[in-house]
Amino acid sequence: MNRFFEQLNELGKNRIPFFFLTDFELEKPLVFTDENQMKQAGVYYDFPGHQFLPSPYLQEKKLIKIELNAQIPGFDIYRTKFSIVQRALLRGDSYLTNLTLKIPLQASPGLDEIFQIARAKYKILMQERFISFSPETFIRIQDNRIHTYPMKGTSPVSTDPDGTKLLNNPKELHEHYTIVDLLRNDLAIKGRNVQVVRFRYLEKIRSHGKEIWQTSSEIVADLPENWPAQIGDILQSMLPAGSVSGAPKTRTLEIIRQAEGEPRGYYTGVAGYFDGKTLDTAVMIRFIEQAGNQFYYRSGGGITHLSNAQEEYNEIKNKIYVPIA
């Protein structure tokens, strides 16, 4: 893993463009410096201003019916995992823990087709492995400024038309404060003059058959002019992403391993593109995984001492969607 971060430092120092992705456990990082490498690996992406798309690719999106039949584990299974997290929270081992489920799924069409028709800020495809249609920026660096956008808090528009319930929810507010504080500390490891410039703003996500609100914040800091030579160091200091792990990070990762019982793999990992001047990265959430002919949807949410198991279980179900126009 250290070699991976050293490689990013070297590429950044020489202003060589690259695309990378790494798993949540930081065990299977990949970095690509040309499109032939990516094509051989079956890796494609669509980021704001940069993309490498499979061929053929539909520029005009035709109407394709999406069917997601999720076999969501029963509430008792989730409650067992939730209880492990809650006991750790009550002991003071963690203030916020992100708990996720791996949900068997019957999906139609396949990953390649979903990649083409999904609408998201960031899309990442590894053919026959996974797709992420993520709305969440991890870090973005431009003009010697690093920005991060932790996303915490969701609610269905159907029961919260103007987002007021979400904004006034004490548990969601506590969760958001915690993650903003964690990301401020993460930025301060390499950055200076850390500031929260936008706190807890609402965004609406549209999908097939539903709309959800989500809340995010924007935190910024200054970096030295030679920051490209430190890209690997910056990422290493901040991974895994705080919004999909928790605080304090080291102990919370141990709790996640105990509660979830298996590695997440590339789900909740990070992908990013460096064009020689700007770095833009995404947290790989909103995620469908493929294993042979079986699909899985990965979904989760932040747990605090104020969390209710049934409400958190419902939130996981609300996040099972593909964003489309």
N, C-alpha and C positions, 0 to 999 in steps of 0.2 A: 504493500500500500504506500509506503514512503516513496518508492520509486515512481508511483503514479503522480504524486504531488510534485516531486522533483521534475518530472517530465513537463507538467503544466507550467512550472516556473520557467523552465528552459524555453518552451514554446512562446510564452508570454514575453520573456526577455528579448527574443528575436522577432517579436511581432508576427508570428506565424499563426494564421487562423486555424482553429480546431473546434471540433464538437466532442463533448464528453458526456458520459453518464456513469453513475455509480449507484450501487444498491444501498439499502438502508444500513446493512451491517458493515459496509465499506470493505467488502471482501472480493468483489468482482467488478472493479472499475474498467471502463473502456474509454479510449481516446482515439479520435480519427483526425487525420490531417488532409485526407483527400476523399473524394466521393467514391472512388473505386473500392477503397477499404470499407466504406459504409455499405455499398451495394453488396459486397461479398458477405457482410455480416447481417444483411437484411434490416439495416437500421435507417429509418427515415424520420424527418422532423419538419414541423411547420411552426416557426417562431415569428414574432413581429419583425418584418424586414428581412428575414433570412429563412430559407427553406431548402430542403433536399427531398424531393417527392418521388415516389415510385412511378414507373411508366407502364401503362398509360395512367393518367390522372385526370379525373373529371373536374375541369375548371367550372363548368356550369353544373351545379348540384341537382341531379335528378331526384325525384321523390322516391325514396326507398323506405319501405316499411321496416321499422326496427321492432324486434320482439326480444324482450329480456324477461325470461321466466326464472326468477330467483328462488331457490330452495333455501330460504333464510333459516338458519339454525333456530331451534326453539328458544323461547325466552329463558328457560331454566339453564340452558347452556351458556347464554350470554351472562346471566346473573352470577354464575359461578366465577367467570372471569372478572366480572365487575367487582365481586366481593374481594377477590385477591387485591385489586387495586385500591378499593376503599379501605381495607385494613392497613395498607401501607400509608395511605393518606392520613388516616387517623393516628398512626404512630409518628407522623411527622417526617416520614422518609421521602415524601414528595409533596409538592404543592399543586402539581398539575401533571397528569399522566394521560397520554394519548392511547386509547384502547381500540383495537381494530378487529374485524372479523373477516374471515375468508369464506365467501358465500358461493356454493355451487350454483351454476348458471347455465341455462340453455339460451344461447344467443343466436340471433339471425338478423342480419347477415354476419359474415366472418370479420376478423380483425381488419383486413385490408380495406373492405368496403366501409366499415365504421370509421376508419381513419379518414376516408375521403369525404364522408357526409357530416361528420361531427364538426361543430363550430366551437372552438375554444381558443383562448389566448395562446396556449402552448399545446401542441400535439406531438407525441413521440410514439413511433411504431417500431417494434422489433418483431419481424414477421414470424408467425407461428409461436410467439412467446408472450407478447403483451402489447397493449395499447394504453396510453395515458392521454386523456383530454383534460388538461389541467388549467384551472383559472388562476393558479397561485404562483406569482413571482417569488423566487427565493432571494437572490441578490441581483442587483443590476449595478454595474460600475460604468460611469461615463464622466469625462471631464474631471477626473480625480475626486469624484464623489461616489460613495457607495450607498445604495438604497436597498432596504429590505421591506417586505410587505407581509407581515404575519397575518394569516387569515384564521380567525377563530369566531365561531358562532354562526349557526344557520337556523332558519325557520321557514316553513312552507308559506308561500304567499296566500294560499287558499284560506288559511286561518289567521293570517297576519298581513292584511292588505297593504298597510303602509310601513311595515317594519317596526312599529312601535313596541309590540310585544317583545321582539328580540332585543331592541335597544334598552328596554326597561327590565329585562330579566336579570335578577341579581347574580345567578350562577354564571350566566354568559358574560356579564360585566367583570366578575372576579376572574374568570378564565382569561379574558382578553387582557386585563391589567397584568396578569402573571406572565403571559407570553410576550407582551410588549417589553416588560422589564427584562426578561431573559434575552430577547434579541438586542436590546440596548447594550446589555453586558457583552454579548457576543461581538457586536460591532466595535465596542471599545477595546477589544483585544488588539486589533490592528488599526482602528480608525481614531480620529480626533474630533472634538466638537460634536459629539453625538446629540442629535435632536429628534424629537417626535414632531414631525411637521403636519401630520394628519392623524387624528385618533378616532378609530372606530367608525369609519364611514360605511354606508350601505351600498351594496351592489346586488343587482338582480340577475339570476342565472335562469335561462329558459331551456327547457328540455322537452322531449316528447311526453305530452300529457301532464306536465307540472312546471311550476316556477318556484324557485326558492330564493330567499334573501340570504346574503352572507355579509359579515362585517370584517373589515380589514383595517390595518393602520399602516402608515408610512413612516419609517425611521431612516435618517440619513447621517452620514459622517464623512469627514474629509480623509483623503488618502494622499500619500506622497506621490510625486510625479512618476516615480519608477514602479508604481503598483503592478504593471503587467508582469514584472519579474518576480512578483510575490503572489501571483494568482493561486498557485498550489497551497502556499502557506495560509492565505486568507480562507480558502475553502476548508482546509484541514482544521482551522481554528473554529469553524462554525458548523461542521457536519457531525452527526446527522442534524437535519433541520429542526430547530426548536419547536416549530408549530406542530410537528408530527411525532415529537418525542415527549418533551415536558421539562419540568424544572424541579430540583436541580438535575441536570442532564445525566450525569454518570449513574447516580442511584436509580433514577427513573428508568433508564435503559435496562437495568437489572429487573425491575418490576415488570416491564413490558415483556421481557423474555419469559418470565415466570407465568404471567397471565395468558399470553398468547400461545406459548408452547411450541412455536415453530418460527423459523426465520421469515421475514417479510420479503426478502429478495429485492427486486427493483422497485416494488411498491413502496412509496414514500421515500425513495431515493431522490437524487437530483440529477438533472440534465442541463447542459448549457452550451452556449456558442460564444466564441471569442473571434471577432473579425479583424483583430489587429489594433483596434482602438477601444472597443466597447465589449464588456462581458454581460451577457444576459442569461439568467438561469431560472429554472422552474422546479418546483417540488412535484414529483410524479404521483399526484393523487388523481381521483376519478379514474379508476384503473381496472381494466379487464385483463385477466391472465389466461393463457391457454396451456394445457398440459395434455398432449395427444388430442383426443376429440372432446375433452372436457374443458369447459370454461369456468372461471371464477371471477366474481366481482369482489374487489377489496374496498372496504368501507369502514370508517371509524369516527371517533370524536374525542374531545378532551374531557377528562373526568376530574372533578374537584370534590372537596368534602361536601359541597352543596348539591352534588349531582343526585338525580333520581334515576334508578336503574331502568325503569319503564320508559322514561322520557329519552334517555340516551339510546335505548334500543330502538325507539321510534325514529330518532334522528338518523341512525344508521340506515334504516329502511328508506328514509326520505332522500338519502344521497345516492340511491341506486338509480342512475339515469344516464342517458347519452344526450349532451347538449346539441340541439339542432336548431335551425332557423325557424 
